[in-house]
Amino acid sequence: MIKAENLQKRVPMAGGELEILKGITLEIKSGESVAIIGASGSGKSTLLGLLAGLDEASGGRIVIDEVDISALDEDARALFRGQRVGFVFQAFQLLPALTALENVMLPLELQGQDDAREQAQQFLQRVGLADRVQHYPRQLSGGEQQRVAIARAFATNPAILFADEPTGNLDTVTGGHIIELLFELNREQQTTLVLVTHDQALAQRCERCLQLAAGELVEAP
């Protein structure tokens, strides 16, 4: 499903460049769950952003489901993401002016689906928020906001779901519930799951861990 070859990321700095990723090569199979782990500053979120097509690499290539996304321009990458990719972020990234229902409906409407409202309602019910569909993000707890974000991510039935610290802003109990929900939906929809986490409980639930250290891929513990 995902193949990265000699992936590099450098950013300009005063007096030179900062090398964030130093030639990452990896493969992730369809339907696999993979955790990317490592210390802060090791390049985890940068790698996730590149694999998801949210950022451009400085070198190397990324092939997703036989599409070389590193050869696409930004508009083509955005179209590809909208069709094949889902996201769950640590900070939830819900639109504050929209209700829970409207937040989940939005990507479905962008895909042109006529039954967006019905699908959104079904997914909010699936994540236990049937009685919160008309609430705005500010009226929801952190755990409830992350459930909305998960419903939004899975509602489009993405081939791949990328998650960046999905339990990072949650307490242990709520984070545990979110972990269960992520893997339950992952199994049901056979979605390839790639996540960045410091949460060892979450990492251990994945089939495989990739560890980064100083921008390089090292053998996971």
Secondary structure, DSSP 4 states (H G I P E B T S, - for coil): -EEEEEEEEEEEETTEEEEEEEEEEEEE-TT-EEEEE-STTSSHHHHHHHHTTSS--SEEEEEETTEEGGGS-HHHHHHHHHHHEEEEETT----TTS-HHHHHHHHHHHTT-TTHHHHHHHHHHHTT-TT-TT--GGGS-HHHHHHHHHHHHHHT--SEEEEESTTTTS-HHHHHHHHHHHHHHHHHHT-EEEEE-S-HHHHHHSSEEEEEETTEEE---
